[in-house]
Amino acid sequence: MDWQAIVLSIRLAAIVCAVLLAIGLPIAYWLTFSRWRWKFLVEAVVALPLVLPPTVLGFYMLLAMGSRSPLGRLWERWTGHPLAFTFDGLVIASILYSLPFAVQPIAAAFAQVDRGLLEASSTLGSSRWRTAVRIVLPLSVHGIVAGVVLSFAHTLGEFGVVLMVGGNLPGQTRTVSIAIYDQVQAFRYGEANATALLLLAFSFGVLSIVYALTRRPRAIASRT
């Protein structure tokens, strides 16, 4: 079993989760409570990675990070090394690829908050920020946890975008999914099976947690 690839994948997923939590909360809040008539365009952009083939997204991300692109030149000037085929490039690509897995569960949880509570808070003179912190976030913990868990699991198992943007550099961009692919290509089915079973068990545990979290609010609502 390639423990180096597993550790790198866990590190990548943890960083991506932290960033998605920071940017996913305000995006989900805006998508839920904004009344802008063209909001559906932003929703479509956020959900695009769900339907776009990973190779297509990875290809355009690779072009955007290349040394000839504005982002690639700026990054190379700032850091002294290119962005494509690096761990930093993997982080940026994974954030975009896993964005809907963080935003949509959080937005769904925000939408379930009773609007009467928000109106009462506004009537009592609370600001939108105070209402969000004191009412919306505490009542949406299940959705936030689900978004974090789903984005972590999705990042841990992604393949197409990682291969397109990061390649297969051991210790730098070689994630656990690419390690499984290499093991199969080398006819090391025993090692591939062990790693795949580990991911299978982890994915089953993640889905069990998510379904348990989303089922609990429905059960409480049905009893009330």
C-alpha positions in Angstrom: 0.0 0.0 0.0 1.3 3.4 -1.0 1.2 5.3 2.3 2.9 8.3 0.9 0.1 8.8 -1.6 -2.5 8.2 1.1 -0.9 10.8 3.4 -0.7 13.3 0.5 -4.3 12.7 -0.4 -5.4 13.3 3.2 -3.3 16.5 3.4 -4.9 17.7 0.1 -8.4 16.9 1.2 -7.9 18.7 4.6 -6.6 21.9 3.0 -9.4 21.9 0.4 -12.0 21.3 3.1 -10.7 24.3 5.2 -10.7 26.6 2.2 -14.2 25.4 1.0 -15.6 26.0 4.5 -14.3 29.5 4.4 -15.6 30.4 1.0 -18.6 28.0 0.9 -20.5 29.5 3.8 -20.8 33.0 2.3 -21.5 31.6 -1.2 -24.2 29.4 0.2 -25.7 32.2 2.3 -25.9 34.5 -0.7 -27.4 31.8 -2.9 -30.0 31.1 -0.3 -31.1 34.6 0.7 -30.2 36.8 -2.3 -33.1 38.1 -4.4 -31.0 39.0 -7.4 -32.9 37.9 -10.5 -29.9 36.5 -12.3 -28.8 34.4 -9.3 -29.5 31.2 -11.3 -26.4 31.9 -13.4 -24.2 31.8 -10.3 -25.9 28.6 -9.2 -25.2 27.1 -12.5 -21.5 28.0 -12.3 -21.2 26.5 -8.8 -22.9 23.3 -9.9 -21.0 23.0 -13.2 -18.3 20.5 -11.9 -21.2 18.1 -11.1 -21.9 17.6 -14.8 -18.7 18.6 -16.5 -16.3 15.7 -17.3 -13.2 15.8 -15.0 -10.9 15.7 -18.0 -12.6 18.8 -19.5 -12.4 20.8 -16.2 -8.8 19.5 -15.7 -7.8 20.6 -19.3 -9.0 24.1 -18.9 -7.5 24.4 -15.4 -4.2 23.2 -16.9 -4.4 26.0 -19.5 -5.3 28.5 -16.8 -2.3 27.5 -14.7 0.2 27.2 -17.6 3.3 29.3 -17.9 1.7 31.3 -20.8 -1.5 32.2 -18.9 -1.8 35.4 -16.7 -2.3 33.3 -13.6 0.6 31.0 -14.4 3.0 33.9 -15.1 1.9 35.8 -11.9 2.3 32.7 -9.8 5.8 31.9 -11.2 6.9 35.5 -10.7 5.6 35.4 -7.1 6.9 32.0 -6.0 9.7 31.3 -8.5 8.1 28.0 -9.7 5.3 27.1 -12.1 1.8 26.3 -10.8 0.9 23.4 -13.0 2.1 19.9 -11.9 2.6 21.1 -8.3 0.7 20.5 -5.0 -0.4 24.1 -5.0 -2.0 23.6 -8.4 -3.8 20.5 -7.1 -5.2 22.5 -4.2 -6.6 25.2 -6.5 -8.1 22.6 -9.0 -9.6 20.5 -6.2 -11.2 23.6 -4.6 -13.0 24.3 -7.9 -13.9 20.7 -8.5 -15.3 20.1 -5.0 -17.0 23.4 -4.6 -20.6 22.2 -5.3 -20.2 19.3 -2.8 -19.6 21.9 -0.1 -21.9 24.7 -1.2 -25.1 22.7 -2.0 -25.6 20.9 1.3 -24.9 24.1 3.2 -27.3 26.1 1.0 -30.0 23.3 1.5 -29.6 23.6 5.2 -29.9 27.4 5.1 -33.1 27.1 3.1 -34.6 24.9 5.8 -34.3 27.6 8.5 -37.7 29.0 9.5 -38.1 32.4 7.9 -40.3 33.4 10.9 -37.2 33.3 13.1 -35.3 35.5 10.7 -38.1 38.0 10.6 -38.4 38.0 14.4 -34.7 38.6 14.7 -34.9 41.5 12.3 -37.9 43.0 14.1 -35.9 42.9 17.4 -33.2 45.0 15.8 -30.6 42.4 15.1 -28.3 42.9 12.1 -28.1 40.4 9.2 -24.6 39.4 10.4 -25.9 38.8 14.0 -28.9 36.9 12.7 -26.7 34.7 10.6 -24.3 33.9 13.4 -26.9 33.4 16.2 -29.7 31.7 14.2 -28.8 30.5 10.7 -25.5 28.9 11.4 -26.5 27.0 14.6 -29.7 25.6 12.9 -27.6 24.5 9.9 -24.9 22.6 11.6 -26.0 19.3 10.0 -25.7 20.8 6.5 -22.3 22.4 7.2 -20.9 19.1 8.5 -22.4 17.2 5.5 -20.7 19.7 3.2 -17.3 19.4 4.9 -17.5 15.6 4.9 -18.6 15.3 1.3 -16.0 17.7 0.0 -13.3 15.8 1.9 -14.4 12.5 0.5 -14.8 13.8 -3.0 -11.3 15.4 -2.9 -9.8 12.2 -1.5 -11.0 10.1 -4.3 -10.8 12.4 -7.3 -8.8 11.2 -10.3 -9.3 13.0 -13.6 -8.7 16.5 -12.5 -5.7 15.5 -10.4 -4.1 13.6 -13.3 -4.7 16.4 -15.7 -3.4 19.2 -13.5 -0.9 17.5 -11.3 0.3 14.5 -13.3 1.9 11.6 -11.4 4.8 12.9 -9.3 5.5 10.7 -6.3 5.5 12.7 -3.1 4.2 15.8 -4.8 1.0 15.1 -6.9 0.6 11.4 -6.7 -2.7 10.9 -4.9 -4.2 7.6 -3.7 -6.5 7.3 -6.7 -3.6 7.6 -9.1 -1.6 5.1 -7.0 -4.4 2.6 -7.5 -4.3 3.2 -11.2 -0.6 2.7 -11.3 -0.9 -0.6 -9.3 -3.5 -1.9 -11.7 -1.3 -0.9 -14.7 1.6 -2.8 -13.1 -0.6 -5.9 -12.5 -0.2 -5.5 -8.7 -3.8 -6.4 -8.0 -3.3 -7.3 -4.4 -2.0 -3.8 -3.5 -4.7 -2.2 -5.7 -7.4 -4.2 -3.9 -6.1 -3.3 -0.4 -6.0 0.4 -1.3 -9.4 0.3 -3.0 -11.0 -1.5 -0.1 -9.7 1.2 2.2 -11.3 3.9 0.0 -14.5 1.9 -0.2 -14.8 1.6 3.6 -14.1 5.3 4.0 -16.7 6.2 1.4 -19.3 4.0 3.0 -18.6 5.6 6.4 -18.8 9.1 4.9 -22.2 8.4 3.2 -23.5 6.9 6.4 -22.6 10.0 8.3 -24.1 12.3 5.7 -27.4 10.4 5.5 -27.6 10.2 9.3 -27.2 14.0 9.5 -29.7 14.8 6.8 -32.3 12.3 8.2 -32.2 13.7 11.7 -33.7 17.2 10.8 -36.5 15.5 8.8 -37.3 13.3 11.7 -37.4 16.2 14.1 -39.6 18.2 11.7 -42.1 15.3 11.3 -42.5 14.9 15.1 -43.1 18.6 15.5 
